[in-house]
Amino acid sequence: MNTLTTRSLEMDLHRLQLRYANARLMEPRTVVQLAASIERCGQIIPCIAVAEPNDEQWVLIDGYRRIAALKQLGRDTVQIERWACDLADALITFLSRAHGRTFKAIEEALLMRELVQGLGISQHELARRCGRDVSWVCRRLQLISALSDAMLDAVRAGQLSTWAATRVLLPLARANAEHAEKLLAAHSGTPLTTREWRHWFEHYQRATRETRERLVTHPRLFLDASREAEAQRATDRLRAGCEGEWLADIRRLEGLIAHLKKRLPALTVETLGDDLTNAFARLAATLETFHHDITLFCAHDPRRAPHRCTHA
């Protein structure tokens, strides 16, 4: 669409069809803020709509949060910017422009699914008209291909962040759909923060099958136990002082060296390579220097060194 004819007017809310509400994220907190702004200053930015052929009902393209805010305030009318084009052109134009806020990736994917499945636009045509690559359109659609309707509903309602949906539930649903559904059900009762989601998923990836079953059923229990364990470790470190930290680090080094020694017989001259040979040389030099420093420290009391004490 090269040119776009628009016209602004005020119309009754009941004449609007919210056909693409499921393709937009509501974010209740944002709706409350919008309602307060509209009550204070009025509706500053008009919504965008396209008229149906009979011109009685109009399909809302953009402004779903503003409509929710107006309904929350009990308003009957809304300021509309009418686009004189068909639905497909309107949605594609809206996708390819920036209107007030940046789209979240999952919103783009939902709108593209409406265009591909609902309006019969091919992915190649959609990419061409949006000024994107076909691979980009395909990746966007793949974002929601493994997410169930319940997961998408949770994202739309603001109960589940887009970060958690795309970084945790999406890869989990592709690997184990049953675990993803159990986790979503457990999350609905005790919402998690982004940091908690990240910590949980990192532990899940390393856990055994038996442990994973408990993790998806009781994520909050794991996080509480993990927090308690970290607090206890911090207390132990404080109690042990600097000497305790040294002992803990030395034990970790001993463990790493023992692990490397077990794997040493698997190396051969052919597989050694320059990178590993150079790494061995650097490690040997580092250990030799460290051994020299420790020897000097143990042989001389640093509290009696001339630069440490005026009465050496």
Residue frames relative to the residue before (quaternion, step in Angstrom):
aa qw qx qy qz dx dy dz
M 1.0000 0.0000 0.0000 0.0000 0.00 0.00 0.00
N 0.2687 -0.8052 0.5107 0.1365 3.57 -0.47 1.15
T 0.7948 0.1339 -0.0665 0.5882 3.60 0.90 -0.85
L 0.1599 -0.7805 0.6008 0.0659 3.51 -1.18 0.63
T 0.2063 -0.7763 0.5878 0.0961 3.56 -0.67 1.15
T 0.0417 -0.8080 0.5875 -0.0130 3.58 -0.79 1.03
R 0.0321 -0.7737 0.6324 0.0203 3.52 -1.30 0.47
S 0.2682 -0.7755 0.5543 0.1391 3.57 -0.84 0.98
L 0.1481 0.7724 -0.6061 0.1188 3.55 -1.05 0.82
E 0.4128 -0.6686 0.5529 0.2773 3.56 -1.33 0.18
M 0.0260 0.8129 -0.5793 0.0543 3.57 -0.88 0.94
D 0.6142 -0.5574 0.4166 0.3722 3.55 -1.30 0.36
L 0.5647 -0.6318 0.4198 0.3250 3.54 -1.04 0.80
H 0.6530 0.5553 -0.3307 0.3948 3.58 0.98 -0.78
R 0.6176 0.5536 -0.3472 0.4377 3.59 1.25 -0.28
L 0.6065 0.5675 -0.3498 0.4333 3.59 1.26 -0.18
Q 0.2440 -0.7283 0.6224 0.1507 3.56 -1.03 0.85
L 0.2303 -0.7765 0.5745 0.1181 3.58 -0.70 1.10
R 0.0187 0.8750 -0.4826 0.0325 3.53 0.88 1.04
Y 0.7818 0.3214 -0.1640 0.5086 3.58 1.01 -0.73
A 0.2253 0.7988 -0.5241 0.1910 3.56 1.11 0.65
N 0.6652 0.5159 -0.3063 0.4444 3.58 1.06 -0.74
A 0.6566 0.4937 -0.3146 0.4756 3.58 1.25 -0.17
R 0.6897 0.4292 -0.2780 0.5127 3.59 1.26 0.10
L 0.4027 -0.6969 0.5417 0.2424 3.56 -1.17 0.65
M 0.3894 -0.7651 0.4696 0.2060 3.56 -0.69 1.10
E 0.0276 -0.8284 0.5544 0.0750 3.59 0.90 -0.98
P 0.2584 -0.8343 0.4653 0.1440 3.63 0.33 1.27
R 0.6341 0.5370 -0.3482 0.4339 3.60 0.97 -0.76
T 0.6467 0.5133 -0.3136 0.4690 3.58 1.03 -0.81
V 0.6238 0.5374 -0.3374 0.4563 3.60 1.04 -0.78
V 0.6404 0.5170 -0.3243 0.4663 3.60 0.97 -0.82
Q 0.6601 0.4996 -0.3062 0.4700 3.59 0.96 -0.85
L 0.6371 0.5210 -0.3226 0.4676 3.58 1.03 -0.77
A 0.6373 0.5315 -0.3281 0.4515 3.58 0.97 -0.86
A 0.6542 0.5013 -0.3146 0.4710 3.58 0.97 -0.84
S 0.6562 0.5081 -0.3141 0.4609 3.59 0.99 -0.80
I 0.6666 0.4966 -0.3065 0.4638 3.62 0.94 -0.88
E 0.6427 0.5188 -0.3285 0.4582 3.58 1.00 -0.78
R 0.7028 0.4649 -0.2627 0.4700 3.57 1.06 -0.76
C 0.8377 0.2002 -0.0539 0.5053 3.59 0.83 -1.00
G 0.5094 -0.6177 0.4412 0.4054 3.57 1.22 -0.25
Q 0.6119 -0.5393 0.4166 0.4014 3.59 -1.29 0.13
I 0.2200 -0.8177 0.5240 0.0912 3.56 -0.35 1.27
I 0.7751 0.2655 -0.1331 0.5577 3.59 0.88 -0.95
P 0.3570 -0.7464 0.5103 0.2345 3.63 -0.63 1.01
C 0.4934 -0.6079 0.5275 0.3297 3.53 -1.29 0.41
I 0.3645 -0.7162 0.5508 0.2254 3.57 -1.24 0.34
A 0.0504 0.8034 -0.5879 0.0791 3.57 -0.86 0.99
V 0.2339 -0.7305 0.6256 0.1425 3.52 -1.33 0.46
A 0.4221 -0.7263 0.4854 0.2424 3.56 -0.87 0.97
E 0.4570 -0.6363 0.5477 0.2937 3.53 -1.18 0.69
P 0.7029 -0.4765 0.3028 0.4327 3.63 -1.19 0.37
N 0.7074 0.4507 -0.2818 0.4658 3.62 0.99 -0.73
D 0.3867 -0.7642 0.4361 0.2760 3.57 1.36 -0.13
E 0.5203 0.6261 -0.4261 0.3945 3.60 1.23 0.26
Q 0.7745 0.2104 -0.1065 0.5869 3.55 0.99 -0.89
W 0.1828 -0.7762 0.5977 0.0835 3.52 -1.05 0.85
V 0.3363 -0.7365 0.5535 0.1952 3.58 -1.00 0.84
L 0.3646 -0.7401 0.5282 0.2007 3.55 -0.77 1.08
I 0.2314 -0.7751 0.5786 0.1044 3.57 -0.83 1.07
D 0.7960 -0.0377 0.0582 0.6013 3.58 0.86 -0.96
G 0.6420 0.5242 -0.3936 0.3976 3.56 -1.10 0.74
Y 0.2945 0.7917 -0.4972 0.1983 3.59 1.17 0.42
R 0.6476 0.4908 -0.3277 0.4820 3.58 1.04 -0.65
R 0.6364 0.5168 -0.3346 0.4648 3.60 1.01 -0.73
I 0.6257 0.5194 -0.3414 0.4713 3.60 1.04 -0.70
A 0.6465 0.5134 -0.3171 0.4668 3.58 0.97 -0.86
A 0.6529 0.5080 -0.3111 0.4679 3.58 1.01 -0.80
L 0.6448 0.5155 -0.3190 0.4655 3.61 0.99 -0.81
K 0.6502 0.4973 -0.3158 0.4798 3.59 0.98 -0.80
Q 0.6222 0.5411 -0.3385 0.4533 3.56 1.05 -0.73
L 0.6965 0.4460 -0.2557 0.5006 3.57 1.14 -0.69
G 0.4868 -0.6831 0.4227 0.3430 3.60 1.26 -0.13
R 0.3786 0.7321 -0.4865 0.2899 3.61 1.16 0.49
D 0.3467 -0.7533 0.5290 0.1804 3.58 -1.17 0.63
T 0.7666 0.3057 -0.1654 0.5399 3.60 1.17 -0.45
V 0.1493 -0.7754 0.6103 0.0636 3.53 -1.31 0.41
Q 0.4379 -0.6624 0.5413 0.2767 3.55 -1.17 0.67
I 0.0848 -0.8221 0.5626 -0.0193 3.57 -0.70 1.13
E 0.1943 -0.7068 0.6628 0.1530 3.53 -1.22 0.66
R 0.2159 -0.8087 0.5387 0.0959 3.57 -0.41 1.26
W 0.1943 -0.7622 0.6088 0.1033 3.53 -0.91 1.01
A 0.2935 -0.7678 0.5480 0.1550 3.55 -0.78 1.06
C 0.5084 0.5884 -0.4662 0.4219 3.56 0.26 1.31
D 0.5796 -0.5673 0.4248 0.4023 3.60 -1.22 0.01
L 0.7325 -0.4552 0.2873 0.4167 3.54 -1.33 0.27
A 0.6635 0.5179 -0.3206 0.4345 3.58 0.83 -0.95
D 0.6604 0.4985 -0.3067 0.4704 3.59 0.91 -0.92
A 0.6544 0.5268 -0.3163 0.4406 3.57 0.95 -0.87
L 0.6855 0.4823 -0.2883 0.4630 3.59 0.87 -0.94
I 0.6665 0.4949 -0.3069 0.4654 3.57 0.95 -0.83
T 0.6381 0.5129 -0.3235 0.4745 3.58 1.00 -0.80
F 0.6527 0.5181 -0.3074 0.4594 3.55 1.00 -0.86
L 0.6494 0.5219 -0.3113 0.4571 3.58 1.01 -0.81
S 0.7398 0.4371 -0.2278 0.4580 3.57 0.94 -0.86
R 0.6845 0.4284 -0.2919 0.5126 3.59 1.25 -0.02
A 0.3916 -0.6610 0.5694 0.2925 3.55 -1.31 0.15
H 0.0041 -0.8099 0.5848 -0.0439 3.56 -0.57 1.16
G 0.8699 -0.1194 0.0397 0.4770 3.56 -0.13 1.30
R 0.8120 -0.0512 0.0546 0.5789 3.61 0.91 -0.75
T 0.5369 -0.6199 0.4663 0.3317 3.55 -1.23 0.47
F 0.4677 -0.6675 0.5039 0.2858 3.54 -0.99 0.84
K 0.3682 -0.6462 0.6071 0.2798 3.51 -1.17 0.57
A 0.6360 -0.5695 0.3600 0.3763 3.56 -1.09 0.74
I 0.6698 0.5066 -0.3126 0.4439 3.57 0.96 -0.82
E 0.6091 0.5346 -0.3534 0.4672 3.62 1.15 -0.56
E 0.6277 0.5221 -0.3325 0.4721 3.55 1.00 -0.80
A 0.6528 0.5199 -0.3139 0.4528 3.55 0.97 -0.88
L 0.6625 0.5082 -0.3107 0.4542 3.61 0.94 -0.83
L 0.6638 0.4888 -0.3061 0.4762 3.59 0.97 -0.81
M 0.6414 0.5170 -0.3228 0.4660 3.57 1.02 -0.76
R 0.6235 0.5270 -0.3447 0.4634 3.58 1.04 -0.69
E 0.6178 0.5329 -0.3412 0.4667 3.59 1.06 -0.71
L 0.6728 0.4963 -0.2947 0.4627 3.57 0.99 -0.85
V 0.7071 0.4632 -0.2668 0.4628 3.58 0.91 -0.92
Q 0.7769 0.3487 -0.1827 0.4914 3.58 0.77 -1.06
G 0.7375 0.4392 -0.2424 0.4521 3.57 0.95 -0.84
L 0.8060 0.2632 -0.1165 0.5172 3.57 0.95 -0.89
G 0.4979 -0.7220 0.3881 0.2832 3.57 1.27 0.18
I 0.3845 0.6988 -0.5089 0.3239 3.59 1.12 0.59
S 0.4003 -0.7151 0.5135 0.2544 3.62 -0.80 0.93
Q 0.6221 -0.5543 0.3953 0.3866 3.57 -1.21 0.48
H 0.6316 0.5275 -0.3378 0.4570 3.60 1.03 -0.72
E 0.6689 0.4893 -0.2970 0.4742 3.59 0.94 -0.88
L 0.6379 0.5299 -0.3202 0.4580 3.56 1.01 -0.85
A 0.6529 0.5106 -0.3134 0.4635 3.58 0.94 -0.88
R 0.6565 0.5214 -0.3103 0.4483 3.59 0.94 -0.90
R 0.7328 0.4404 -0.2449 0.4572 3.57 0.84 -0.96
C 0.6762 0.4495 -0.2948 0.5039 3.59 1.22 -0.37
G 0.4477 -0.6977 0.4500 0.3321 3.57 1.27 -0.17
R 0.5522 0.5968 -0.3859 0.4358 3.56 1.13 0.69
D 0.5531 -0.5632 0.4812 0.3811 3.53 -1.37 0.10
V 0.5960 -0.5599 0.4312 0.3813 3.56 -1.21 0.51
S 0.6231 0.5521 -0.3436 0.4347 3.59 1.03 -0.76
W 0.6245 0.5333 -0.3384 0.4595 3.60 1.08 -0.72
V 0.6458 0.5052 -0.3140 0.4787 3.59 0.95 -0.86
C 0.6553 0.5191 -0.3080 0.4542 3.57 0.95 -0.90
R 0.6574 0.5032 -0.3133 0.4653 3.60 0.95 -0.84
R 0.6312 0.5254 -0.3394 0.4586 3.58 1.00 -0.76
L 0.6782 0.4856 -0.2980 0.4641 3.59 0.87 -0.89
Q 0.6286 0.5420 -0.3330 0.4474 3.59 1.09 -0.65
L 0.5255 0.6470 -0.4056 0.3752 3.57 1.21 -0.48
I 0.7964 0.2897 -0.1393 0.5122 3.57 0.96 -0.85
S 0.4369 0.7265 -0.4525 0.2766 3.59 1.24 -0.06
A 0.7543 0.3739 -0.2074 0.4982 3.60 1.04 -0.73
L 0.5751 0.5872 -0.3860 0.4189 3.60 1.26 -0.13
S 0.4111 -0.7146 0.5120 0.2412 3.56 -0.87 0.97
D 0.6753 -0.4776 0.3632 0.4290 3.57 -1.29 0.21
A 0.6258 0.5424 -0.3399 0.4458 3.59 1.04 -0.74
M 0.6512 0.5049 -0.3152 0.4707 3.59 1.00 -0.78
L 0.6644 0.4960 -0.3054 0.4682 3.57 0.93 -0.88
D 0.6250 0.5312 -0.3350 0.4636 3.59 1.04 -0.74
A 0.6474 0.5172 -0.3171 0.4612 3.58 1.01 -0.81
V 0.6422 0.5064 -0.3187 0.4791 3.59 1.06 -0.73
R 0.6561 0.5171 -0.3168 0.4493 3.60 0.90 -0.91
A 0.7174 0.4546 -0.2502 0.4648 3.57 0.97 -0.88
G 0.5156 -0.6605 0.4137 0.3560 3.59 1.24 -0.10
Q 0.4778 0.6721 -0.4414 0.3537 3.60 1.25 0.21
L 0.7631 0.2123 -0.1114 0.6002 3.56 1.24 -0.48
S 0.4023 -0.7296 0.4967 0.2430 3.58 -0.74 1.03
T 0.5834 -0.5769 0.4337 0.3726 3.55 -1.18 0.52
W 0.5884 0.5649 -0.3720 0.4431 3.60 1.11 -0.59
A 0.6866 0.4710 -0.2886 0.4726 3.59 0.84 -0.96
A 0.6475 0.5326 -0.3245 0.4379 3.58 1.01 -0.80
T 0.7677 0.3832 -0.2044 0.4712 3.59 0.85 -0.98
R 0.7427 0.4152 -0.2297 0.4725 3.62 1.06 -0.66
V 0.7715 0.3019 -0.1729 0.5326 3.61 1.14 -0.48
L 0.7676 0.3883 -0.2253 0.4574 3.59 0.49 -1.17
L 0.6341 0.5433 -0.3453 0.4284 3.61 0.98 -0.72
P 0.7068 0.4102 -0.2928 0.4964 3.66 0.71 -0.89
L 0.6250 0.5310 -0.3457 0.4560 3.59 1.08 -0.64
A 0.6529 0.5133 -0.3173 0.4578 3.60 0.97 -0.83
R 0.6421 0.5162 -0.3312 0.4600 3.59 1.04 -0.70
A 0.7183 0.4329 -0.2499 0.4839 3.58 1.04 -0.75
N 0.7951 -0.0540 0.0894 0.5974 3.58 0.98 -0.88
A 0.2518 -0.8139 0.5077 0.1280 3.58 0.02 1.31
E 0.6269 0.5487 -0.3434 0.4336 3.61 1.02 -0.75
H 0.6560 0.4981 -0.3117 0.4737 3.58 0.95 -0.82
A 0.6314 0.5364 -0.3374 0.4470 3.59 1.01 -0.77
E 0.6635 0.4941 -0.3049 0.4719 3.59 0.96 -0.82
K 0.6446 0.5126 -0.3225 0.4666 3.61 0.98 -0.81
L 0.6528 0.5136 -0.3123 0.4610 3.57 0.98 -0.85
L 0.6399 0.5204 -0.3260 0.4620 3.59 0.99 -0.82
A 0.6524 0.5122 -0.3130 0.4626 3.58 0.97 -0.85
A 0.6697 0.4822 -0.2995 0.4789 3.58 0.98 -0.80
H 0.6461 0.5363 -0.3170 0.4411 3.58 1.06 -0.75
S 0.6004 0.5937 -0.3674 0.3899 3.61 1.04 -0.70
G 0.6937 0.4579 -0.2812 0.4796 3.58 1.11 -0.59
T 0.7953 0.1179 -0.0386 0.5934 3.59 1.07 -0.71
P 0.2172 -0.8157 0.5207 0.1279 3.65 0.18 1.21
L 0.2843 -0.7620 0.5659 0.1353 3.55 -1.12 0.80
T 0.4514 -0.6491 0.5350 0.2979 3.54 -1.20 0.53
T 0.6822 -0.4742 0.3501 0.4326 3.58 -1.27 0.24
R 0.6457 0.5121 -0.3247 0.4641 3.59 0.97 -0.80
E 0.6583 0.5004 -0.3118 0.4681 3.58 0.98 -0.78
W 0.6110 0.5392 -0.3446 0.4661 3.59 1.05 -0.75
R 0.6689 0.5054 -0.3014 0.4541 3.58 0.87 -0.97
H 0.6716 0.4967 -0.2968 0.4627 3.59 0.88 -0.96
W 0.6478 0.5233 -0.3172 0.4537 3.58 0.95 -0.87
F 0.7038 0.4778 -0.2821 0.4435 3.59 0.81 -1.01
E 0.6074 0.5432 -0.3530 0.4597 3.60 1.05 -0.69
H 0.6733 0.4746 -0.2923 0.4857 3.60 0.96 -0.83
Y 0.6237 0.5504 -0.3387 0.4397 3.60 1.00 -0.81
Q 0.6607 0.5298 -0.3124 0.4303 3.59 0.91 -0.88
R 0.7240 0.4177 -0.2414 0.4930 3.61 1.12 -0.62
A 0.5844 0.6415 -0.3520 0.3507 3.58 1.25 -0.39
T 0.5412 -0.5885 0.4885 0.3495 3.55 -1.32 0.35
R 0.6952 -0.4712 0.3287 0.4319 3.57 -1.27 0.23
E 0.6582 0.5128 -0.3167 0.4510 3.57 0.93 -0.87
T 0.6659 0.4963 -0.3027 0.4675 3.58 0.95 -0.86
R 0.6231 0.5604 -0.3426 0.4246 3.58 1.02 -0.77
E 0.6050 0.5582 -0.3574 0.4413 3.58 1.04 -0.70
R 0.6829 0.4645 -0.2858 0.4860 3.58 0.97 -0.82
L 0.6295 0.5585 -0.3363 0.4226 3.58 1.05 -0.74
V 0.7137 0.4431 -0.2750 0.4677 3.60 0.87 -0.87
T 0.6659 0.4975 -0.3061 0.4642 3.59 1.14 -0.55
H 0.8090 0.1131 -0.0284 0.5762 3.58 1.00 -0.81
P 0.0269 -0.8401 0.5416 0.0069 3.62 0.50 1.11
R 0.6459 0.5279 -0.3299 0.4419 3.58 0.97 -0.77
L 0.6197 0.5432 -0.3429 0.4509 3.59 1.02 -0.74
F 0.6483 0.5060 -0.3172 0.4723 3.58 0.97 -0.84
L 0.6769 0.5034 -0.3026 0.4437 3.60 0.86 -0.95
D 0.6408 0.5122 -0.3250 0.4706 3.59 1.01 -0.78
A 0.6636 0.4954 -0.3029 0.4717 3.58 0.96 -0.88
S 0.6429 0.5227 -0.3173 0.4612 3.58 1.03 -0.79
R 0.6455 0.5153 -0.3169 0.4662 3.56 1.03 -0.80
E 0.6454 0.5144 -0.3143 0.4691 3.57 1.00 -0.81
A 0.6565 0.5128 -0.3131 0.4561 3.58 0.95 -0.86
E 0.6469 0.5089 -0.3170 0.4712 3.60 1.02 -0.80
A 0.6334 0.5225 -0.3239 0.4700 3.58 1.02 -0.78
Q 0.6528 0.5078 -0.3112 0.4682 3.57 1.02 -0.81
R 0.6428 0.5140 -0.3239 0.4665 3.59 1.01 -0.78
A 0.6333 0.5224 -0.3292 0.4665 3.58 1.04 -0.77
T 0.6391 0.5208 -0.3163 0.4694 3.58 1.04 -0.81
D 0.6558 0.5077 -0.3093 0.4653 3.58 0.98 -0.87
R 0.6453 0.5136 -0.3273 0.4611 3.59 0.97 -0.79
L 0.6485 0.5154 -0.3145 0.4635 3.57 0.99 -0.83
R 0.6628 0.5033 -0.2973 0.4679 3.56 1.01 -0.85
A 0.6996 0.4772 -0.2760 0.4546 3.60 0.94 -0.85
G 0.3215 -0.7746 0.4889 0.2401 3.59 1.15 -0.54
C 0.7928 -0.3036 0.2307 0.4754 3.55 -1.32 -0.36
E 0.6376 0.5396 -0.3311 0.4389 3.57 1.00 -0.82
G 0.6445 0.5295 -0.3180 0.4506 3.57 1.01 -0.79
E 0.6395 0.5146 -0.3247 0.4699 3.58 1.01 -0.78
W 0.6231 0.5340 -0.3361 0.4621 3.57 1.04 -0.78
L 0.6670 0.5059 -0.3055 0.4537 3.57 0.85 -0.95
A 0.6582 0.5102 -0.3114 0.4577 3.59 0.95 -0.88
D 0.6653 0.4937 -0.3076 0.4679 3.60 0.96 -0.85
I 0.6392 0.5208 -0.3312 0.4588 3.60 0.99 -0.80
R 0.6401 0.5139 -0.3327 0.4641 3.60 0.99 -0.78
R 0.6404 0.5166 -0.3309 0.4622 3.59 1.01 -0.75
L 0.6429 0.5128 -0.3199 0.4705 3.59 1.02 -0.81
E 0.6373 0.5225 -0.3254 0.4637 3.56 0.98 -0.82
G 0.6505 0.5186 -0.3142 0.4574 3.57 1.00 -0.80
L 0.6554 0.5088 -0.3105 0.4639 3.58 0.99 -0.87
I 0.6581 0.5032 -0.3136 0.4641 3.59 0.95 -0.85
A 0.6386 0.5172 -0.3263 0.4671 3.59 1.01 -0.80
H 0.6359 0.5280 -0.3191 0.4637 3.58 1.06 -0.79
L 0.6628 0.4978 -0.3000 0.4720 3.60 0.98 -0.86
K 0.6358 0.5367 -0.3339 0.4428 3.60 1.00 -0.78
K 0.6361 0.5308 -0.3335 0.4499 3.60 1.02 -0.73
R 0.7219 0.4411 -0.2399 0.4761 3.58 1.06 -0.77
L 0.4686 0.7170 -0.4213 0.2981 3.59 1.25 -0.27
P 0.6561 0.5230 -0.3471 0.4190 3.69 0.83 -0.79
A 0.6117 0.5757 -0.3576 0.4080 3.61 1.14 -0.47
L 0.6079 0.5627 -0.3537 0.4344 3.60 1.23 -0.35
T 0.1024 -0.7650 0.6324 0.0655 3.54 -1.19 0.65
V 0.6728 -0.4867 0.3550 0.4295 3.55 -1.25 0.26
E 0.6566 0.5314 -0.3124 0.4346 3.58 1.05 -0.78
T 0.7511 0.3975 -0.2093 0.4838 3.58 1.02 -0.81
L 0.4633 0.7160 -0.4396 0.2820 3.57 1.23 -0.24
G 0.1305 -0.8401 0.5154 0.1071 3.60 0.74 -1.01
D 0.6265 -0.5677 0.3906 0.3642 3.55 -1.27 0.46
D 0.6322 0.5547 -0.3458 0.4161 3.60 0.95 -0.84
L 0.7027 0.4548 -0.2694 0.4762 3.57 0.87 -0.95
T 0.6140 0.5418 -0.3450 0.4587 3.60 1.05 -0.71
N 0.6663 0.4849 -0.2972 0.4823 3.58 0.94 -0.87
A 0.6307 0.5279 -0.3346 0.4600 3.59 1.04 -0.74
F 0.6249 0.5270 -0.3344 0.4689 3.61 1.01 -0.77
A 0.6588 0.5152 -0.3078 0.4537 3.58 0.94 -0.92
R 0.6592 0.4970 -0.3126 0.4697 3.60 0.95 -0.85
L 0.6453 0.5202 -0.3227 0.4570 3.58 0.98 -0.82
A 0.6508 0.5166 -0.3190 0.4559 3.59 0.94 -0.88
A 0.6628 0.5037 -0.3023 0.4642 3.58 0.97 -0.87
T 0.6438 0.5216 -0.3156 0.4625 3.57 1.01 -0.83
L 0.6708 0.4907 -0.2987 0.4691 3.58 0.92 -0.90
E 0.6391 0.5244 -0.3299 0.4558 3.60 1.01 -0.78
T 0.6617 0.4958 -0.3041 0.4731 3.58 0.96 -0.88
F 0.6560 0.5103 -0.3098 0.4617 3.56 0.98 -0.85
H 0.6344 0.5241 -0.3269 0.4648 3.57 1.02 -0.79
H 0.6327 0.5272 -0.3248 0.4650 3.59 1.02 -0.79
D 0.6592 0.5069 -0.3109 0.4603 3.60 0.94 -0.89
I 0.6566 0.5076 -0.3147 0.4607 3.58 0.94 -0.88
T 0.6369 0.5369 -0.3266 0.4465 3.60 0.99 -0.84
L 0.6649 0.4926 -0.2997 0.4748 3.58 0.91 -0.90
F 0.6565 0.5206 -0.3177 0.4439 3.58 0.95 -0.88
C 0.7032 0.4674 -0.2728 0.4611 3.58 0.92 -0.92
A 0.6625 0.5199 -0.3071 0.4433 3.61 1.11 -0.64
H 0.7828 0.2314 -0.1183 0.5655 3.60 1.13 -0.57
D 0.4101 -0.6928 0.5367 0.2527 3.57 -0.96 0.89
P 0.3669 -0.7652 0.4753 0.2322 3.65 -0.43 1.13
R 0.5982 0.5781 -0.3749 0.4091 3.59 1.18 -0.44
R 0.7204 0.4008 -0.2501 0.5078 3.60 1.24 -0.34
A 0.3928 0.7133 -0.4877 0.3147 3.58 1.23 0.26
P 0.5840 -0.6205 0.3758 0.3643 3.64 -0.89 0.79
H 0.7150 0.4425 -0.2870 0.4589 3.60 0.89 -0.74
R 0.6535 0.5017 -0.3252 0.4643 3.60 1.24 -0.15
C 0.8119 0.1560 -0.0375 0.5614 3.62 1.06 -0.69
T 0.4414 -0.7046 0.4894 0.2630 3.56 -0.93 0.86
H 0.7227 0.3519 -0.2325 0.5475 3.64 1.22 -0.33
A 0.0700 0.8344 -0.5417 0.0737 3.56 0.80 1.01
